[in-house]
């Protein structure tokens, strides 16, 4: 899945900033688990900490789900389906 996301990012990025945008992708893959570990450690000793840990991923998931409708089609997909760009 990560390779597919990176290929999509490469396809829709403007050529002049493609390197910078693609460089941010592995950085965010590194930051995500660190933030996850910090948040889980901070609520681990609370009374209902496990409920908070289950509820925390809901917000990013909702953001991704709501923004999916605004993601443009890949140029390669448009060419393969003979759709005008």
N, C-alpha and C positions, 0 to 999 in steps of 0.2 A: 504494500500500500504506500509506503514511503517513496518508493521509486516512481510510482504513478503520480503522486502529488508533486514531486520534484520535476518530472517531465511536464506536467501541466503548468507549473510555475514558469518553467523555461519557455514554453510556447506562448504564453500570454504576456510575458514581460517585455517591455521596450528594450531594444538592443543596447542602448547606451547605459542602462542601469541593470541589466540582466545579472551581471556578476555580483553586484551588491545585494540584490533581492535573493538570489540563490544562496548567497553566503549566510543570510539570516535564517534560512530554513534549518540547517543543523544547529545553529545557535539556539533557536527556540526549542529544538528537540532536546538539547542539553538543559535548558532552563526549566522546562516543564516538569521533569522528574524531581529536580531540586525543590521547586515550589511545592510539589506534591508531598515530598518528604517533610519539609518544614511544617506544612499545614497539618499533616497527620501526627507529627510529634507534638504539636501545640495543643491538640484536642484529645490526645490519647489518654490522658489521666482524668478527663472530665467524666461526670456521671453518665451522660448520654453521648459520649464522644463518637461512638460507632455510628450513631444516626447522622451526626454532622459530617462524618467522612463519607457516608453514602450520599448525602445531599449536596456536597460540594461540587461534584462533577456535573450537576444538572445545569448550572449557569453557563459554563462554556459550551455544553452540548446544545442548549437552546439558542445561543448566539450563532453557532455554526448552522443549525437547522434553519433559523430565520434568514440567514444571509445566503443560503444556497440558491435561492431564486434569483439573486443578483449576479451570480458567477457566470461570466460569458462562456459560450461554447469554445472549445479548443479549435484553433485553425486547422489542425490535422483532421479532426472530426468533421468539420465543415467541408473540407476537400473530399474526404472519403464518402460523404453522403451527398456530394454535389449540391451543396447549399451555398447560395451567394453570401459572401462576407459582408 
